Amino acid sequence: MKKTKTIFANNAMIKRQWYRIDADGIVLGRLATRVANYLRGKQKTLFTPQTDCGDYIVVVNAEKVKVTGNKVKDKTYFTHSGFPGGDRLVSFEKLGATQPEKIIRLAVRGMLPHNRLGAKVLTKLKIFRGEPKQYSKIPKLEVE
């Protein structure tokens, strides 16, 4: 019986592609999981956990993403400056009105590894309000 060797992906083996996702009417969590999987490269046969195998993702119409239940009014985002009394709470509604790109970026970031690899993978995510014309030729990726 012949032993097969495990193949570990490296930068020379990886072929990166660009995908465009229209966030119009898509639930935030479903969008974030699909984006995180493609950024990591989990859909590829050469997936290696310790290597950046993923593709580039462009998310358009970020302001039209939706959430279920009462999250529009109840969901809050917490940050802290590190100083006493430096905590800030921002509601989903307010953040969606001012920075809808940040909502998607935070959701995807929470689904990636919390280390240097996750930070590197997150740089391949591009998020836009509306639909920029320069990205219209990128193949569209459907999200259920």
C-alpha angles and dihedrals in degrees: 000000000000119000115227120216121231113243117221115199120237132181093270092058098046120095110194124207134191122237131185122211123193107214093195107135096347120135111250097233095049090048093048095050093049092047093046092051093051092045090054093043095236092147091063125091090225093058112149116181097219095048132073099244098154138117133239116266126199115194115197130188091030092167091063097060113121137209130206130241120002095326093118089068102024106040115095134183117220127207131168128200094208094247124107109277091010097129120126128192120194122184123231089242094056095042090048091054095048107026113012090162090064092057092059094041092053092047092051093043090057090057096051127079113281096232141075092294092056091050091050093048092050091060089070091064116096118187126188140178111234120358117297113213096225090067098047093097094057112105113261120239116210121225118198 
